[in-house]
Amino acid sequence: MTCEPIGIIHSPFTAPEGMPIQPAGAAGVRGTAEILPPYLPGLKDLDGFSHLILLYHFHRARPLQLQPTPFLDTEPRGIFATRAPTRPNPIGLSVVRLLRVDGGILQLEGVDILDGTPLLDIKPYVPAFDAPTEVRTGWLEEAAAQVKSQRSDDRFR
Amino acid sequence: MTCEPIGIIHSPFTAPEGMPIQPAGAAGVRGTAEILPPYLPGLKDLDGFSHLILLYHFHRARPLQLQPTPFLDTEPRGIFATRAPTRPNPIGLSVVRLLRVDGGILQLEGVDILDGTPLLDIKPYVPAFDAPTEVRTGWLEEAAAQVKSQRSDDRFR
């Protein structure tokens, strides 16, 4: 299948190094998503939602690594047990806060995404669909607590 | 960008009609994801996680509809304010429970996905990354409560 951008994400992050590695580490970081004109009718009703799931193209990621060493760890992990960008299909996912819809511009907060990233899809975040309970998070159990302070380096360039 | 399947999802649902419309409505429904051999090293460490985010190709969806009438509603909504399959990039997202990893077969529960669906990515579900608080869900505020009983019909064939 072929994916086409529906828009472009703008953020303060112009290089992959030094970025927050998840929205939780990008608290307060503002950004925008500029939606391409053909898709504007699809934004109807979006302003009722406080949070969006963004799917985007990790367009600056290095080639596939099936066992990268993630930012939050010191040993190689299976790519599907990580959120690292060097995936077979380099699709990124972030849950961000929607502040406002200004015509074709979405004003966002909690943006952990590189400036200029091609946006592929927007889905409404719905706890009844997306937030299971009694969750175990494997190797990330301890590491996830560091996500607010940890920043990226150049390992996935 | 071009996406290639990393595996195939198997479920009891062989037609788009009569399916649960979200994992919350597929409680107890078992399914599997069969991962293609080149990607098996990427499954390392996955068994520590109780829940996975699956991204997959809505391969049976009809062409683009920017304002479909969703299963949970009676009026047209912007596609990006819905989870309907007739999206510009027909990528589906479901959070499912991982019961067990049997070699290249993931045993799953809460599978609201059509049998034979091409799997594009697996990400670990991590509440610290993926579960914001103070969420508003717009038109779905009341409708989401129906998700456990509502089933699909043929509107997106």
Chai-1 contact restraints between the chains, C-beta under 6 A:
chainA,res_idxA,chainB,res_idxB,connection_type,confidence,min_distance_angstrom,max_distance_angstrom,comment,restraint_id
A,M1,B,C3,contact,1.0,0.0,6.0,A-B,restraint_1
A,M1,B,H57,contact,1.0,0.0,6.0,A-B,restraint_2
A,T2,B,T2,contact,1.0,0.0,6.0,A-B,restraint_3
A,C3,B,M1,contact,1.0,0.0,6.0,A-B,restraint_4
A,C3,B,N89,contact,1.0,0.0,6.0,A-B,restraint_5
A,I6,B,P88,contact,1.0,0.0,6.0,A-B,restraint_6
A,Q22,B,F129,contact,1.0,0.0,6.0,A-B,restraint_7
A,A24,B,A128,contact,1.0,0.0,6.0,A-B,restraint_8
A,A24,B,F129,contact,1.0,0.0,6.0,A-B,restraint_9
A,Y39,B,P88,contact,1.0,0.0,6.0,A-B,restraint_10
A,P41,B,L66,contact,1.0,0.0,6.0,A-B,restraint_11
A,P41,B,Q67,contact,1.0,0.0,6.0,A-B,restraint_12
A,G42,B,L66,contact,1.0,0.0,6.0,A-B,restraint_13
A,G42,B,G78,contact,1.0,0.0,6.0,A-B,restraint_14
A,G42,B,I79,contact,1.0,0.0,6.0,A-B,restraint_15
A,G42,B,F80,contact,1.0,0.0,6.0,A-B,restraint_16
A,L43,B,G78,contact,1.0,0.0,6.0,A-B,restraint_17
A,L43,B,F80,contact,1.0,0.0,6.0,A-B,restraint_18
A,K44,B,G78,contact,1.0,0.0,6.0,A-B,restraint_19
A,D45,B,R77,contact,1.0,0.0,6.0,A-B,restraint_20
A,D45,B,G78,contact,1.0,0.0,6.0,A-B,restraint_21
A,D45,B,A81,contact,1.0,0.0,6.0,A-B,restraint_22
A,D45,B,G138,contact,1.0,0.0,6.0,A-B,restraint_23
A,D45,B,W139,contact,1.0,0.0,6.0,A-B,restraint_24
A,L46,B,G78,contact,1.0,0.0,6.0,A-B,restraint_25
A,L46,B,F80,contact,1.0,0.0,6.0,A-B,restraint_26
A,L46,B,A81,contact,1.0,0.0,6.0,A-B,restraint_27
A,G48,B,G138,contact,1.0,0.0,6.0,A-B,restraint_28
A,G48,B,W139,contact,1.0,0.0,6.0,A-B,restraint_29
A,F49,B,T137,contact,1.0,0.0,6.0,A-B,restraint_30
A,F49,B,G138,contact,1.0,0.0,6.0,A-B,restraint_31
A,S50,B,V135,contact,1.0,0.0,6.0,A-B,restraint_32
A,S50,B,R136,contact,1.0,0.0,6.0,A-B,restraint_33
A,H51,B,P132,contact,1.0,0.0,6.0,A-B,restraint_34
A,H51,B,V135,contact,1.0,0.0,6.0,A-B,restraint_35
A,L55,B,I91,contact,1.0,0.0,6.0,A-B,restraint_36
A,H57,B,M1,contact,1.0,0.0,6.0,A-B,restraint_37
A,L66,B,P41,contact,1.0,0.0,6.0,A-B,restraint_38
A,L66,B,G42,contact,1.0,0.0,6.0,A-B,restraint_39
A,Q67,B,P41,contact,1.0,0.0,6.0,A-B,restraint_40
A,R77,B,D45,contact,1.0,0.0,6.0,A-B,restraint_41
A,G78,B,G42,contact,1.0,0.0,6.0,A-B,restraint_42
A,G78,B,L43,contact,1.0,0.0,6.0,A-B,restraint_43
A,G78,B,K44,contact,1.0,0.0,6.0,A-B,restraint_44
A,G78,B,D45,contact,1.0,0.0,6.0,A-B,restraint_45
A,G78,B,L46,contact,1.0,0.0,6.0,A-B,restraint_46
A,I79,B,G42,contact,1.0,0.0,6.0,A-B,restraint_47
A,F80,B,G42,contact,1.0,0.0,6.0,A-B,restraint_48
A,F80,B,L43,contact,1.0,0.0,6.0,A-B,restraint_49
A,F80,B,L46,contact,1.0,0.0,6.0,A-B,restraint_50
A,F80,B,I122,contact,1.0,0.0,6.0,A-B,restraint_51
A,A81,B,D45,contact,1.0,0.0,6.0,A-B,restraint_52
A,A81,B,L46,contact,1.0,0.0,6.0,A-B,restraint_53
A,A81,B,P124,contact,1.0,0.0,6.0,A-B,restraint_54
A,R83,B,K123,contact,1.0,0.0,6.0,A-B,restraint_55
A,R87,B,D121,contact,1.0,0.0,6.0,A-B,restraint_56
A,P88,B,I6,contact,1.0,0.0,6.0,A-B,restraint_57
A,P88,B,Y39,contact,1.0,0.0,6.0,A-B,restraint_58
A,N89,B,C3,contact,1.0,0.0,6.0,A-B,restraint_59
A,N89,B,L120,contact,1.0,0.0,6.0,A-B,restraint_60
A,N89,B,D121,contact,1.0,0.0,6.0,A-B,restraint_61
A,I91,B,L55,contact,1.0,0.0,6.0,A-B,restraint_62
A,I91,B,D121,contact,1.0,0.0,6.0,A-B,restraint_63
A,V95,B,D130,contact,1.0,0.0,6.0,A-B,restraint_64
A,V95,B,P132,contact,1.0,0.0,6.0,A-B,restraint_65
A,L120,B,N89,contact,1.0,0.0,6.0,A-B,restraint_66
A,D121,B,R87,contact,1.0,0.0,6.0,A-B,restraint_67
A,D121,B,N89,contact,1.0,0.0,6.0,A-B,restraint_68
A,D121,B,I91,contact,1.0,0.0,6.0,A-B,restraint_69
A,I122,B,F80,contact,1.0,0.0,6.0,A-B,restraint_70
A,P124,B,A81,contact,1.0,0.0,6.0,A-B,restraint_71
A,V126,B,T137,contact,1.0,0.0,6.0,A-B,restraint_72
A,V126,B,L140,contact,1.0,0.0,6.0,A-B,restraint_73
A,V126,B,A144,contact,1.0,0.0,6.0,A-B,restraint_74
A,P127,B,V135,contact,1.0,0.0,6.0,A-B,restraint_75
A,A128,B,A24,contact,1.0,0.0,6.0,A-B,restraint_76
A,A128,B,A144,contact,1.0,0.0,6.0,A-B,restraint_77
A,A128,B,V147,contact,1.0,0.0,6.0,A-B,restraint_78
A,F129,B,Q22,contact,1.0,0.0,6.0,A-B,restraint_79
A,F129,B,A24,contact,1.0,0.0,6.0,A-B,restraint_80
A,D130,B,V95,contact,1.0,0.0,6.0,A-B,restraint_81
A,A131,B,A131,contact,1.0,0.0,6.0,A-B,restraint_82
A,P132,B,H51,contact,1.0,0.0,6.0,A-B,restraint_83
A,P132,B,V95,contact,1.0,0.0,6.0,A-B,restraint_84
A,V135,B,S50,contact,1.0,0.0,6.0,A-B,restraint_85
A,V135,B,H51,contact,1.0,0.0,6.0,A-B,restraint_86
A,V135,B,P127,contact,1.0,0.0,6.0,A-B,restraint_87
A,R136,B,S50,contact,1.0,0.0,6.0,A-B,restraint_88
A,T137,B,F49,contact,1.0,0.0,6.0,A-B,restraint_89
A,T137,B,V126,contact,1.0,0.0,6.0,A-B,restraint_90
A,G138,B,D45,contact,1.0,0.0,6.0,A-B,restraint_91
A,G138,B,G48,contact,1.0,0.0,6.0,A-B,restraint_92
A,G138,B,F49,contact,1.0,0.0,6.0,A-B,restraint_93
A,W139,B,D45,contact,1.0,0.0,6.0,A-B,restraint_94
A,W139,B,G48,contact,1.0,0.0,6.0,A-B,restraint_95
A,L140,B,V126,contact,1.0,0.0,6.0,A-B,restraint_96
A,A144,B,V126,contact,1.0,0.0,6.0,A-B,restraint_97
A,A144,B,A128,contact,1.0,0.0,6.0,A-B,restraint_98
A,V147,B,A128,contact,1.0,0.0,6.0,A-B,restraint_99
